[in-house]
């Protein structure tokens, strides 16, 4: 594995200021006219299997089918009219791209999405349906960044980064704000981690409500850069991810790494087989369509029963945009 590492000092020089709890409260007010307040659901059957009390924050039922609309909406609607008129540019493996496309349409401006060529077709179709232009790139973060920089130079648009943006992080944190309003006194909250925007917002929101809440990240073994970065104390980049969790293939950003280092207790790992089993369990027991990335928190709980036994745990179910043909094949192979 040919890792690249970036020193914390170098990151600090590049990172924007981290959002605070007040920014999440402001984001909640800003996006309220546009975003869904998604339900928090329970399953006694899954509780029995997990050995704890689980509260599922169903962001698969958010507009655009994922939590990403929260951050995209907050960032796009926080822009001045002059900046919004320049058009929005982003990079995305799918869900954030669709969210930006929808938010831009609601704001009355244009969007361009730089997307890896292996992005699931169901997610590319959503981006197009919302009226955005797609520019392809290679899956590596370096290619995403290079193509995005070229698009910004060509169009003069405004960048809304999928995770290394304080307004995006603040928007993502509103999901946990709602979760804790519905299910107070949770012992722990678990969210998937990719670039770290969702987990950063989750942690800031959770600790703004109750500093004693334990915040965990959930990550697939085939894209474990966040786990290894926090363990080694420096951001690891340059890996090629290998996981069915297409929404969790990005690297931690210069802004998200220090936030997670301060707030997150641990990143917990599961393999793709465990993710598929958890995904199938949610489909069968809760009748919810959840994509692999959204099932990773449940997979972590099922793999770590002793850690969470008897506790009240909130799970951020991050999205439900999945190719149904692929899902059928995954379930068949696991049978």
Secondary structure, 3 states (H helix, E strand, C coil): CCCEEECHHHHHHHCCCCCCHHHHHHHHHHHCCCCCCCCEECCHHHHHHHCCEEEEEEHHHCHHHECHHHHHHHHHHHCCHHHHHCCEEEECCCHHHHHHHHHHHHHCCCEEEEEECCCCHHHHHHHHHCCCEEEEECCCHHHHHHHHHHHHHHHCCEECCCCCCHHHHHHHHHHHHHHHHHCCCCCEEEEECCCCHHHHHHHHHHHHHCCCCEEEEEEEHHHCHHHHHHHHCCEEECCCCCCCCHHHCCCCCCCHHHHHHHHCCEEEEECHHHHHHHHHHHHHHHCCCCCHHHHHHHHHHHHCHHHHCCCEEEEEECECCCCHHHHHHHHHHHC
